[in-house]
Amino acid sequence: MAGLALLRGDRQADRVVPPSGYTATLTSFTAGAMAFLAVFAIALSLAAGRLAERWAAALTNTATVRISAPQDQLDVQTQIVLDVLAQTTGIASARALTDDDQRALLAPWFGADLPLDALPLPRLIEVVEDGTGYDAEGLRLRLAAEAPGAMLDDHTRWRRPLATAAERLRLLGLLSVVLIGTAMAAMIALAANAALAANAQVIRVLRLVGAKDSYIARAFVRRFTLRAFVGAGVGALAGLVGVMLLPAADTAGAFLTGLGFQGLGWLWPFVLPPAGAVIAFLATRMAAMRRLRSMQ
């Protein structure tokens, strides 16, 4: 009922609030700008979180053995390591990377024409776990005894920072949205205070004829709530279009893969206009009631 009354309004009460002017422009612009920024804050934080999770997931069930040995011992130690890995419980497969594989790994940093023959690169062995896990410390000790040039990297030092980064990015995204909403509430409250001050004489006359403060405040709340809803809707739509125009993965490269929304995440921009209206409703009502009490 309160929502219908807010939408229906009161023509007599609406005359208290100026239909145009800098307060109307300020409210609409603030709501639109904040909704626009919120769209990108949510989109970028979700995308960064997905990217960190994807990196961490890719490293979860894999490990790498790096063999640094003289050239005449490299093949022998590689075969020894492969035999050890084949006998280790918890390891599903192990594969020595070829020169082409290593060239593909280094191409993003050094280019596709990297002369591997002229570089003393270690031999890399890709290890895939079977899901049950393996004794990493025991495997390190056995490799140290049988293949002194081999070193096991189970990617723990890579997984932990990535997981931490994902959580912090989500927290920063949430904090950004909260700050945006707080700034929006403050600006709308200032605009409502300015409108109330500009209509001080009209408010006094309304009080003389018996109008209650709740009646007067309702007019301001309705007008500013609707302005914020429309402004936030325009800003959210502009932000959504901006996200859709971000470079695609095939043109931006792997680092930018996944920027924007995915799946149900596309619904987030449509939540912003109602959220902006709720923020405007609460901010305007509090500002109006406080201002009206001070004018008594």
Order of alpha helices (4+ residues) and beta strands (2+ residues): alpha-alpha-alpha-beta-alpha-beta-alpha-beta-alpha-beta-alpha-alpha-alpha-alpha-alpha
